[in-house]
Amino acid sequence: MKKIISSFNNNNSKNIFDLFSTDYQKLNNYNDFEKIIQTYTKRLGKINSNEFWFEGEKGNCYLLEFDNAIMVLIVKLSKENNRV
């Protein structure tokens, strides 16, 4: 989570994209991903705090508090180098 938060707050979408599995990266265009992250950072602001909420069926749930919103992020690690 530290790397995701740091990368998000520093507008480094490449670091976040690189955390995803190679299967995800093959199926999804980085430029589109970058635009989505840029939109989120403009609308939500920086992540100020995070808290592990619970382990769910789809992955670990984290409660994120931004400058302008609160959001739940679900992270599921794959067997491939513990990637998202």
Secondary structure, DSSP 4 states (H G I P E B T S, - for coil): -HHHHHHHHTT-HHHHHHHS-HHHHHHS-HHHHHHHHHHHHHHH--EEEEEEEEEETTEEEEEEEESS-EEEEEE---TTTT--
